[in-house]
Amino acid sequence: MKPVLIAILSMGVLTGGMICFDIFMGTGIKEALINAINPFRVMELVEFFLLFLLSAILLLKPVFKFVYKKMKQSQPEN
């Protein structure tokens, strides 16, 4: 229960900080809330590339480990 509460609290603090930064930069409260709710709308091309690259690394690493493990098990011992 404690890790869940810490994660929710961290998310709230970071989201609040992001909204405050947007307001301090001159955007309206409505625009700041929209940016906080939908961060993909304000991302640039390089940020999208990094998001998908890191996601692919995160998802493909366990797949490669699984395939390597299966290949190693299927090879006969000499």
PDB file of N, CA, C and O in Angstrom:
ATOM      1  N   MET A   1       0.819  -1.188   0.000  1.00  0.00           N
ATOM      2  CA  MET A   1       0.000   0.000   0.000  1.00  0.00           C
ATOM      3  C   MET A   1       0.870   1.262   0.000  1.00  0.00           C
ATOM      4  O   MET A   1       0.534   2.261  -0.635  1.00  0.00           O
ATOM      5  N   LYS A   2       1.975   1.196   0.713  1.00  0.00           N
ATOM      6  CA  LYS A   2       2.848   2.363   0.803  1.00  0.00           C
ATOM      7  C   LYS A   2       3.448   2.742  -0.556  1.00  0.00           C
ATOM      8  O   LYS A   2       3.479   3.928  -0.882  1.00  0.00           O
ATOM      9  N   PRO A   3       3.932   1.769  -1.373  1.00  0.00           N
ATOM     10  CA  PRO A   3       4.471   2.161  -2.694  1.00  0.00           C
ATOM     11  C   PRO A   3       3.418   2.776  -3.606  1.00  0.00           C
ATOM     12  O   PRO A   3       3.727   3.678  -4.385  1.00  0.00           O
ATOM     13  N   VAL A   4       2.190   2.303  -3.518  1.00  0.00           N
ATOM     14  CA  VAL A   4       1.121   2.869  -4.350  1.00  0.00           C
ATOM     15  C   VAL A   4       0.859   4.317  -3.942  1.00  0.00           C
ATOM     16  O   VAL A   4       0.703   5.189  -4.796  1.00  0.00           O
ATOM     17  N   LEU A   5       0.813   4.567  -2.643  1.00  0.00           N
ATOM     18  CA  LEU A   5       0.587   5.921  -2.156  1.00  0.00           C
ATOM     19  C   LEU A   5       1.734   6.851  -2.560  1.00  0.00           C
ATOM     20  O   LEU A   5       1.502   8.002  -2.929  1.00  0.00           O
ATOM     21  N   ILE A   6       2.956   6.353  -2.490  1.00  0.00           N
ATOM     22  CA  ILE A   6       4.118   7.158  -2.892  1.00  0.00           C
ATOM     23  C   ILE A   6       4.059   7.474  -4.382  1.00  0.00           C
ATOM     24  O   ILE A   6       4.354   8.599  -4.785  1.00  0.00           O
ATOM     25  N   ALA A   7       3.680   6.491  -5.208  1.00  0.00           N
ATOM     26  CA  ALA A   7       3.584   6.713  -6.652  1.00  0.00           C
ATOM     27  C   ALA A   7       2.506   7.743  -6.979  1.00  0.00           C
ATOM     28  O   ALA A   7       2.715   8.621  -7.816  1.00  0.00           O
ATOM     29  N   ILE A   8       1.357   7.634  -6.321  1.00  0.00           N
ATOM     30  CA  ILE A   8       0.264   8.581  -6.573  1.00  0.00           C
ATOM     31  C   ILE A   8       0.652   9.979  -6.115  1.00  0.00           C
ATOM     32  O   ILE A   8       0.375  10.960  -6.806  1.00  0.00           O
ATOM     33  N   LEU A   9       1.290  10.077  -4.955  1.00  0.00           N
ATOM     34  CA  LEU A   9       1.727  11.375  -4.451  1.00  0.00           C
ATOM     35  C   LEU A   9       2.770  11.998  -5.376  1.00  0.00           C
ATOM     36  O   LEU A   9       2.710  13.193  -5.662  1.00  0.00           O
ATOM     37  N   SER A  10       3.723  11.198  -5.841  1.00  0.00           N
ATOM     38  CA  SER A  10       4.744  11.699  -6.769  1.00  0.00           C
ATOM     39  C   SER A  10       4.111  12.189  -8.061  1.00  0.00           C
ATOM     40  O   SER A  10       4.476  13.246  -8.577  1.00  0.00           O
ATOM     41  N   MET A  11       3.157  11.418  -8.585  1.00  0.00           N
ATOM     42  CA  MET A  11       2.488  11.821  -9.814  1.00  0.00           C
ATOM     43  C   MET A  11       1.748  13.140  -9.622  1.00  0.00           C
ATOM     44  O   MET A  11       1.777  14.005 -10.497  1.00  0.00           O
ATOM     45  N   GLY A  12       1.089  13.293  -8.484  1.00  0.00           N
ATOM     46  CA  GLY A  12       0.368  14.531  -8.210  1.00  0.00           C
ATOM     47  C   GLY A  12       1.284  15.731  -8.098  1.00  0.00           C
ATOM     48  O   GLY A  12       0.989  16.800  -8.633  1.00  0.00           O
ATOM     49  N   VAL A  13       2.401  15.555  -7.399  1.00  0.00           N
ATOM     50  CA  VAL A  13       3.349  16.657  -7.233  1.00  0.00           C
ATOM     51  C   VAL A  13       3.970  17.042  -8.576  1.00  0.00           C
ATOM     52  O   VAL A  13       4.082  18.227  -8.888  1.00  0.00           O
ATOM     53  N   LEU A  14       4.370  16.059  -9.366  1.00  0.00           N
ATOM     54  CA  LEU A  14       4.984  16.349 -10.660  1.00  0.00           C
ATOM     55  C   LEU A  14       3.993  16.976 -11.634  1.00  0.00           C
ATOM     56  O   LEU A  14       4.351  17.887 -12.381  1.00  0.00           O
ATOM     57  N   THR A  15       2.751  16.496 -11.633  1.00  0.00           N
ATOM     58  CA  THR A  15       1.734  17.080 -12.501  1.00  0.00           C
ATOM     59  C   THR A  15       1.429  18.517 -12.083  1.00  0.00           C
ATOM     60  O   THR A  15       1.284  19.396 -12.933  1.00  0.00           O
ATOM     61  N   GLY A  16       1.332  18.755 -10.778  1.00  0.00           N
ATOM     62  CA  GLY A  16       1.110  20.110 -10.289  1.00  0.00           C
ATOM     63  C   GLY A  16       2.246  21.044 -10.667  1.00  0.00           C
ATOM     64  O   GLY A  16       2.013  22.192 -11.045  1.00  0.00           O
ATOM     65  N   GLY A  17       3.483  20.549 -10.565  1.00  0.00           N
ATOM     66  CA  GLY A  17       4.630  21.357 -10.972  1.00  0.00           C
ATOM     67  C   GLY A  17       4.611  21.667 -12.453  1.00  0.00           C
ATOM     68  O   GLY A  17       4.945  22.776 -12.868  1.00  0.00           O
ATOM     69  N   MET A  18       4.219  20.685 -13.248  1.00  0.00           N
ATOM     70  CA  MET A  18       4.151  20.898 -14.693  1.00  0.00           C
ATOM     71  C   MET A  18       3.092  21.950 -15.037  1.00  0.00           C
ATOM     72  O   MET A  18       3.312  22.800 -15.899  1.00  0.00           O
ATOM     73  N   ILE A  19       1.953  21.888 -14.364  1.00  0.00           N
ATOM     74  CA  ILE A  19       0.897  22.881 -14.603  1.00  0.00           C
ATOM     75  C   ILE A  19       1.379  24.270 -14.182  1.00  0.00           C
ATOM     76  O   ILE A  19       1.133  25.252 -14.883  1.00  0.00           O
ATOM     77  N   CYS A  20       2.065  24.355 -13.040  1.00  0.00           N
ATOM     78  CA  CYS A  20       2.589  25.655 -12.576  1.00  0.00           C
ATOM     79  C   CYS A  20       3.614  26.221 -13.556  1.00  0.00           C
ATOM     80  O   CYS A  20       3.604  27.419 -13.840  1.00  0.00           O
ATOM     81  N   PHE A  21       4.497  25.369 -14.072  1.00  0.00           N
ATOM     82  CA  PHE A  21       5.487  25.849 -15.045  1.00  0.00           C
ATOM     83  C   PHE A  21       4.809  26.385 -16.296  1.00  0.00           C
ATOM     84  O   PHE A  21       5.213  27.418 -16.829  1.00  0.00           O
ATOM     85  N   ASP A  22       3.774  25.681 -16.770  1.00  0.00           N
ATOM     86  CA  ASP A  22       3.055  26.162 -17.950  1.00  0.00           C
ATOM     87  C   ASP A  22       2.399  27.513 -17.680  1.00  0.00           C
ATOM     88  O   ASP A  22       2.436  28.400 -18.534  1.00  0.00           O
ATOM     89  N   ILE A  23       1.807  27.676 -16.513  1.00  0.00           N
ATOM     90  CA  ILE A  23       1.158  28.945 -16.165  1.00  0.00           C
ATOM     91  C   ILE A  23       2.196  30.060 -16.059  1.00  0.00           C
ATOM     92  O   ILE A  23       1.960  31.173 -16.528  1.00  0.00           O
ATOM     93  N   PHE A  24       3.350  29.765 -15.442  1.00  0.00           N
ATOM     94  CA  PHE A  24       4.409  30.770 -15.317  1.00  0.00           C
ATOM     95  C   PHE A  24       4.981  31.166 -16.674  1.00  0.00           C
ATOM     96  O   PHE A  24       5.458  32.289 -16.837  1.00  0.00           O
ATOM     97  N   MET A  25       4.938  30.254 -17.658  1.00  0.00           N
ATOM     98  CA  MET A  25       5.449  30.574 -18.991  1.00  0.00           C
ATOM     99  C   MET A  25       4.462  31.395 -19.801  1.00  0.00           C
ATOM    100  O   MET A  25       4.795  31.879 -20.883  1.00  0.00           O
ATOM    101  N   GLY A  26       3.248  31.555 -19.286  1.00  0.00           N
ATOM    102  CA  GLY A  26       2.319  32.451 -19.947  1.00  0.00           C
ATOM    103  C   GLY A  26       1.124  31.780 -20.587  1.00  0.00           C
ATOM    104  O   GLY A  26       0.274  32.472 -21.149  1.00  0.00           O
ATOM    105  N   THR A  27       1.021  30.476 -20.527  1.00  0.00           N
ATOM    106  CA  THR A  27      -0.174  29.839 -21.076  1.00  0.00           C
ATOM    107  C   THR A  27      -1.304  29.965 -20.067  1.00  0.00           C
ATOM    108  O   THR A  27      -1.067  30.155 -18.874  1.00  0.00           O
ATOM    109  N   GLY A  28      -2.514  29.859 -20.548  1.00  0.00           N
ATOM    110  CA  GLY A  28      -3.669  29.951 -19.667  1.00  0.00           C
ATOM    111  C   GLY A  28      -3.844  28.681 -18.852  1.00  0.00           C
ATOM    112  O   GLY A  28      -3.201  27.664 -19.113  1.00  0.00           O
ATOM    113  N   ILE A  29      -4.713  28.755 -17.873  1.00  0.00           N
ATOM    114  CA  ILE A  29      -4.941  27.598 -17.003  1.00  0.00           C
ATOM    115  C   ILE A  29      -5.545  26.448 -17.804  1.00  0.00           C
ATOM    116  O   ILE A  29      -5.176  25.290 -17.609  1.00  0.00           O
ATOM    117  N   LYS A  30      -6.471  26.768 -18.705  1.00  0.00           N
ATOM    118  CA  LYS A  30      -7.101  25.720 -19.518  1.00  0.00           C
ATOM    119  C   LYS A  30      -6.067  25.027 -20.405  1.00  0.00           C
ATOM    120  O   LYS A  30      -6.058  23.799 -20.501  1.00  0.00           O
ATOM    121  N   GLU A  31      -5.206  25.794 -21.047  1.00  0.00           N
ATOM    122  CA  GLU A  31      -4.160  25.237 -21.911  1.00  0.00           C
ATOM    123  C   GLU A  31      -3.157  24.420 -21.094  1.00  0.00           C
ATOM    124  O   GLU A  31      -2.680  23.384 -21.557  1.00  0.00           O
ATOM    125  N   ALA A  32      -2.837  24.878 -19.889  1.00  0.00           N
ATOM    126  CA  ALA A  32      -1.911  24.140 -19.023  1.00  0.00           C
ATOM    127  C   ALA A  32      -2.503  22.795 -18.610  1.00  0.00           C
ATOM    128  O   ALA A  32      -1.793  21.790 -18.566  1.00  0.00           O
ATOM    129  N   LEU A  33      -3.791  22.774 -18.310  1.00  0.00           N
ATOM    130  CA  LEU A  33      -4.442  21.509 -17.954  1.00  0.00           C
ATOM    131  C   LEU A  33      -4.496  20.562 -19.144  1.00  0.00           C
ATOM    132  O   LEU A  33      -4.301  19.357 -18.985  1.00  0.00           O
ATOM    133  N   ILE A  34      -4.759  21.096 -20.338  1.00  0.00           N
ATOM    134  CA  ILE A  34      -4.784  20.250 -21.538  1.00  0.00           C
ATOM    135  C   ILE A  34      -3.400  19.669 -21.800  1.00  0.00           C
ATOM    136  O   ILE A  34      -3.282  18.497 -22.158  1.00  0.00           O
ATOM    137  N   ASN A  35      -2.343  20.477 -21.625  1.00  0.00           N
ATOM    138  CA  ASN A  35      -0.984  19.982 -21.811  1.00  0.00           C
ATOM    139  C   ASN A  35      -0.645  18.895 -20.792  1.00  0.00           C
ATOM    140  O   ASN A  35       0.070  17.946 -21.116  1.00  0.00           O
ATOM    141  N   ALA A  36      -1.147  19.024 -19.576  1.00  0.00           N
ATOM    142  CA  ALA A  36      -0.873  18.036 -18.540  1.00  0.00           C
ATOM    143  C   ALA A  36      -1.627  16.737 -18.794  1.00  0.00           C
ATOM    144  O   ALA A  36      -1.111  15.651 -18.528  1.00  0.00           O
ATOM    145  N   ILE A  37      -2.844  16.849 -19.308  1.00  0.00           N
ATOM    146  CA  ILE A  37      -3.653  15.654 -19.545  1.00  0.00           C
ATOM    147  C   ILE A  37      -3.190  14.909 -20.789  1.00  0.00           C
ATOM    148  O   ILE A  37      -3.171  13.678 -20.794  1.00  0.00           O
ATOM    149  N   ASN A  38      -2.820  15.624 -21.835  1.00  0.00           N
ATOM    150  CA  ASN A  38      -2.421  14.999 -23.087  1.00  0.00           C
ATOM    151  C   ASN A  38      -1.014  15.468 -23.465  1.00  0.00           C
ATOM    152  O   ASN A  38      -0.873  16.382 -24.277  1.00  0.00           O
ATOM    153  N   PRO A  39       0.031  14.859 -22.893  1.00  0.00           N
ATOM    154  CA  PRO A  39       1.391  15.329 -23.186  1.00  0.00           C
ATOM    155  C   PRO A  39       1.844  15.012 -24.612  1.00  0.00           C
ATOM    156  O   PRO A  39       2.773  15.647 -25.112  1.00  0.00           O
ATOM    157  N   PHE A  40       1.211  14.046 -25.276  1.00  0.00           N
ATOM    158  CA  PHE A  40       1.630  13.697 -26.637  1.00  0.00           C
ATOM    159  C   PHE A  40       1.298  14.804 -27.629  1.00  0.00           C
ATOM    160  O   PHE A  40       1.909  14.888 -28.695  1.00  0.00           O
ATOM    161  N   ARG A  41       0.348  15.641 -27.290  1.00  0.00           N
ATOM    162  CA  ARG A  41      -0.037  16.736 -28.181  1.00  0.00           C
ATOM    163  C   ARG A  41       1.049  17.792 -28.289  1.00  0.00           C
ATOM    164  O   ARG A  41       1.146  18.468 -29.313  1.00  0.00           O
ATOM    165  N   VAL A  42       1.862  17.947 -27.264  1.00  0.00           N
ATOM    166  CA  VAL A  42       2.875  18.994 -27.261  1.00  0.00           C
ATOM    167  C   VAL A  42       4.284  18.446 -27.499  1.00  0.00           C
ATOM    168  O   VAL A  42       5.260  19.194 -27.431  1.00  0.00           O
ATOM    169  N   MET A  43       4.392  17.140 -27.780  1.00  0.00           N
ATOM    170  CA  MET A  43       5.710  16.549 -28.011  1.00  0.00           C
ATOM    171  C   MET A  43       6.221  16.880 -29.405  1.00  0.00           C
ATOM    172  O   MET A  43       5.444  17.028 -30.348  1.00  0.00           O
ATOM    173  N   GLU A  44       7.533  16.993 -29.520  1.00  0.00           N
ATOM    174  CA  GLU A  44       8.164  17.217 -30.814  1.00  0.00           C
ATOM    175  C   GLU A  44       8.572  15.884 -31.412  1.00  0.00           C
ATOM    176  O   GLU A  44       8.467  14.850 -30.753  1.00  0.00           O
ATOM    177  N   LEU A  45       9.035  15.896 -32.646  1.00  0.00           N
ATOM    178  CA  LEU A  45       9.379  14.680 -33.354  1.00  0.00           C
ATOM    179  C   LEU A  45      10.502  13.902 -32.652  1.00  0.00           C
ATOM    180  O   LEU A  45      10.437  12.677 -32.552  1.00  0.00           O
ATOM    181  N   VAL A  46      11.514  14.601 -32.176  1.00  0.00           N
ATOM    182  CA  VAL A  46      12.628  13.940 -31.490  1.00  0.00           C
ATOM    183  C   VAL A  46      12.139  13.260 -30.214  1.00  0.00           C
ATOM    184  O   VAL A  46      12.590  12.162 -29.886  1.00  0.00           O
ATOM    185  N   GLU A  47      11.232  13.894 -29.501  1.00  0.00           N
ATOM    186  CA  GLU A  47      10.687  13.304 -28.281  1.00  0.00           C
ATOM    187  C   GLU A  47       9.873  12.051 -28.587  1.00  0.00           C
ATOM    188  O   GLU A  47       9.941  11.071 -27.845  1.00  0.00           O
ATOM    189  N   PHE A  48       9.105  12.078 -29.674  1.00  0.00           N
ATOM    190  CA  PHE A  48       8.375  10.883 -30.095  1.00  0.00           C
ATOM    191  C   PHE A  48       9.346   9.750 -30.432  1.00  0.00           C
ATOM    192  O   PHE A  48       9.129   8.604 -30.040  1.00  0.00           O
ATOM    193  N   PHE A  49      10.408  10.074 -31.151  1.00  0.00           N
ATOM    194  CA  PHE A  49      11.397   9.063 -31.525  1.00  0.00           C
ATOM    195  C   PHE A  49      12.007   8.432 -30.280  1.00  0.00           C
ATOM    196  O   PHE A  49      12.125   7.209 -30.200  1.00  0.00           O
ATOM    197  N   LEU A  50      12.394   9.253 -29.310  1.00  0.00           N
ATOM    198  CA  LEU A  50      12.981   8.719 -28.083  1.00  0.00           C
ATOM    199  C   LEU A  50      11.972   7.893 -27.287  1.00  0.00           C
ATOM    200  O   LEU A  50      12.333   6.868 -26.710  1.00  0.00           O
ATOM    201  N   LEU A  51      10.724   8.325 -27.251  1.00  0.00           N
ATOM    202  CA  LEU A  51       9.691   7.572 -26.553  1.00  0.00           C
ATOM    203  C   LEU A  51       9.538   6.179 -27.153  1.00  0.00           C
ATOM    204  O   LEU A  51       9.507   5.190 -26.421  1.00  0.00           O
ATOM    205  N   PHE A  52       9.442   6.095 -28.475  1.00  0.00           N
ATOM    206  CA  PHE A  52       9.262   4.803 -29.116  1.00  0.00           C
ATOM    207  C   PHE A  52      10.528   3.956 -29.048  1.00  0.00           C
ATOM    208  O   PHE A  52      10.442   2.735 -28.921  1.00  0.00           O
ATOM    209  N   LEU A  53      11.695   4.578 -29.129  1.00  0.00           N
ATOM    210  CA  LEU A  53      12.950   3.833 -29.015  1.00  0.00           C
ATOM    211  C   LEU A  53      13.093   3.220 -27.630  1.00  0.00           C
ATOM    212  O   LEU A  53      13.410   2.037 -27.507  1.00  0.00           O
ATOM    213  N   LEU A  54      12.867   4.003 -26.598  1.00  0.00           N
ATOM    214  CA  LEU A  54      12.979   3.477 -25.234  1.00  0.00           C
ATOM    215  C   LEU A  54      11.892   2.440 -24.938  1.00  0.00           C
ATOM    216  O   LEU A  54      12.138   1.471 -24.221  1.00  0.00           O
ATOM    217  N   SER A  55      10.705   2.639 -25.483  1.00  0.00           N
ATOM    218  CA  SER A  55       9.639   1.648 -25.312  1.00  0.00           C
ATOM    219  C   SER A  55      10.001   0.341 -25.996  1.00  0.00           C
ATOM    220  O   SER A  55       9.769  -0.735 -25.445  1.00  0.00           O
ATOM    221  N   ALA A  56      10.570   0.430 -27.198  1.00  0.00           N
ATOM    222  CA  ALA A  56      10.979  -0.774 -27.911  1.00  0.00           C
ATOM    223  C   ALA A  56      12.069  -1.520 -27.152  1.00  0.00           C
ATOM    224  O   ALA A  56      12.032  -2.747 -27.054  1.00  0.00           O
ATOM    225  N   ILE A  57      13.028  -0.793 -26.620  1.00  0.00           N
ATOM    226  CA  ILE A  57      14.086  -1.431 -25.844  1.00  0.00           C
ATOM    227  C   ILE A  57      13.495  -2.118 -24.615  1.00  0.00           C
ATOM    228  O   ILE A  57      13.870  -3.242 -24.281  1.00  0.00           O
ATOM    229  N   LEU A  58      12.580  -1.442 -23.956  1.00  0.00           N
ATOM    230  CA  LEU A  58      11.956  -1.987 -22.760  1.00  0.00           C
ATOM    231  C   LEU A  58      11.155  -3.246 -23.070  1.00  0.00           C
ATOM    232  O   LEU A  58      11.151  -4.189 -22.278  1.00  0.00           O
ATOM    233  N   LEU A  59      10.477  -3.270 -24.216  1.00  0.00           N
ATOM    234  CA  LEU A  59       9.638  -4.411 -24.562  1.00  0.00           C
ATOM    235  C   LEU A  59      10.408  -5.540 -25.241  1.00  0.00           C
ATOM    236  O   LEU A  59      10.077  -6.708 -25.039  1.00  0.00           O
ATOM    237  N   LEU A  60      11.423  -5.221 -26.039  1.00  0.00           N
ATOM    238  CA  LEU A  60      12.128  -6.256 -26.786  1.00  0.00           C
ATOM    239  C   LEU A  60      13.189  -6.986 -25.974  1.00  0.00           C
ATOM    240  O   LEU A  60      13.519  -8.127 -26.298  1.00  0.00           O
ATOM    241  N   LYS A  61      13.723  -6.380 -24.948  1.00  0.00           N
ATOM    242  CA  LYS A  61      14.754  -7.014 -24.135  1.00  0.00           C
ATOM    243  C   LYS A  61      14.258  -8.322 -23.507  1.00  0.00           C
ATOM    244  O   LYS A  61      14.961  -9.328 -23.606  1.00  0.00           O
ATOM    245  N   PRO A  62      13.076  -8.359 -22.863  1.00  0.00           N
ATOM    246  CA  PRO A  62      12.600  -9.635 -22.329  1.00  0.00           C
ATOM    247  C   PRO A  62      12.294 -10.663 -23.415  1.00  0.00           C
ATOM    248  O   PRO A  62      12.463 -11.864 -23.204  1.00  0.00           O
ATOM    249  N   VAL A  63      11.844 -10.189 -24.580  1.00  0.00           N
ATOM    250  CA  VAL A  63      11.551 -11.115 -25.680  1.00  0.00           C
ATOM    251  C   VAL A  63      12.839 -11.785 -26.152  1.00  0.00           C
ATOM    252  O   VAL A  63      12.861 -12.996 -26.370  1.00  0.00           O
ATOM    253  N   PHE A  64      13.914 -11.006 -26.312  1.00  0.00           N
ATOM    254  CA  PHE A  64      15.186 -11.577 -26.737  1.00  0.00           C
ATOM    255  C   PHE A  64      15.728 -12.547 -25.699  1.00  0.00           C
ATOM    256  O   PHE A  64      16.285 -13.584 -26.060  1.00  0.00           O
ATOM    257  N   LYS A  65      15.577 -12.233 -24.424  1.00  0.00           N
ATOM    258  CA  LYS A  65      16.029 -13.145 -23.376  1.00  0.00           C
ATOM    259  C   LYS A  65      15.249 -14.455 -23.428  1.00  0.00           C
ATOM    260  O   LYS A  65      15.828 -15.529 -23.267  1.00  0.00           O
ATOM    261  N   PHE A  66      13.943 -14.371 -23.652  1.00  0.00           N
ATOM    262  CA  PHE A  66      13.108 -15.567 -23.737  1.00  0.00           C
ATOM    263  C   PHE A  66      13.501 -16.428 -24.929  1.00  0.00           C
ATOM    264  O   PHE A  66      13.628 -17.646 -24.805  1.00  0.00           O
ATOM    265  N   VAL A  67      13.692 -15.795 -26.085  1.00  0.00           N
ATOM    266  CA  VAL A  67      14.072 -16.543 -27.295  1.00  0.00           C
ATOM    267  C   VAL A  67      15.436 -17.184 -27.104  1.00  0.00           C
ATOM    268  O   VAL A  67      15.625 -18.342 -27.478  1.00  0.00           O
ATOM    269  N   TYR A  68      16.387 -16.464 -26.535  1.00  0.00           N
ATOM    270  CA  TYR A  68      17.723 -17.005 -26.294  1.00  0.00           C
ATOM    271  C   TYR A  68      17.654 -18.200 -25.345  1.00  0.00           C
ATOM    272  O   TYR A  68      18.341 -19.201 -25.550  1.00  0.00           O
ATOM    273  N   LYS A  69      16.838 -18.094 -24.324  1.00  0.00           N
ATOM    274  CA  LYS A  69      16.683 -19.181 -23.361  1.00  0.00           C
ATOM    275  C   LYS A  69      16.082 -20.417 -24.032  1.00  0.00           C
ATOM    276  O   LYS A  69      16.536 -21.534 -23.786  1.00  0.00           O
ATOM    277  N   LYS A  70      15.069 -20.228 -24.871  1.00  0.00           N
ATOM    278  CA  LYS A  70      14.437 -21.350 -25.583  1.00  0.00           C
ATOM    279  C   LYS A  70      15.408 -21.992 -26.564  1.00  0.00           C
ATOM    280  O   LYS A  70      15.442 -23.216 -26.688  1.00  0.00           O
ATOM    281  N   MET A  71      16.203 -21.177 -27.267  1.00  0.00           N
ATOM    282  CA  MET A  71      17.174 -21.726 -28.207  1.00  0.00           C
ATOM    283  C   MET A  71      18.238 -22.532 -27.475  1.00  0.00           C
ATOM    284  O   MET A  71      18.668 -23.583 -27.948  1.00  0.00           O
ATOM    285  N   LYS A  72      18.653 -22.039 -26.335  1.00  0.00           N
ATOM    286  CA  LYS A  72      19.672 -22.730 -25.547  1.00  0.00           C
ATOM    287  C   LYS A  72      19.140 -24.049 -25.013  1.00  0.00           C
ATOM    288  O   LYS A  72      19.891 -25.022 -24.942  1.00  0.00           O
ATOM    289  N   GLN A  73      17.868 -24.113 -24.635  1.00  0.00           N
ATOM    290  CA  GLN A  73      17.260 -25.346 -24.133  1.00  0.00           C
ATOM    291  C   GLN A  73      17.069 -26.365 -25.243  1.00  0.00           C
ATOM    292  O   GLN A  73      17.178 -27.567 -25.001  1.00  0.00           O
ATOM    293  N   SER A  74      16.785 -25.904 -26.460  1.00  0.00           N
ATOM    294  CA  SER A  74      16.518 -26.827 -27.554  1.00  0.00           C
ATOM    295  C   SER A  74      17.781 -27.421 -28.161  1.00  0.00           C
ATOM    296  O   SER A  74      17.703 -28.425 -28.870  1.00  0.00           O
ATOM    297  N   GLN A  75      18.944 -26.826 -27.902  1.00  0.00           N
ATOM    298  CA  GLN A  75      20.191 -27.377 -28.423  1.00  0.00           C
ATOM    299  C   GLN A  75      20.593 -28.591 -27.598  1.00  0.00           C
ATOM    300  O   GLN A  75      20.560 -28.546 -26.368  1.00  0.00           O
ATOM    301  N   PRO A  76      20.983 -29.705 -28.288  1.00  0.00           N
ATOM    302  CA  PRO A  76      21.389 -30.906 -27.537  1.00  0.00           C
ATOM    303  C   PRO A  76      22.751 -30.703 -26.868  1.00  0.00           C
ATOM    304  O   PRO A  76      23.631 -30.016 -27.387  1.00  0.00           O
ATOM    305  N   GLU A  77      22.884 -31.319 -25.715  1.00  0.00           N
ATOM    306  CA  GLU A  77      24.156 -31.251 -24.987  1.00  0.00           C
ATOM    307  C   GLU A  77      25.163 -32.189 -25.648  1.00  0.00           C
ATOM    308  O   GLU A  77      24.798 -33.292 -26.053  1.00  0.00           O
ATOM    309  N   ASN A  78      26.419 -31.773 -25.763  1.00  0.00           N
ATOM    310  CA  ASN A  78      27.470 -32.618 -26.347  1.00  0.00           C
ATOM    311  C   ASN A  78      28.302 -33.239 -25.287  1.00  0.00           C
ATOM    312  O   ASN A  78      29.235 -33.982 -25.590  1.00  0.00           O
TER     313      ASN A  78
END
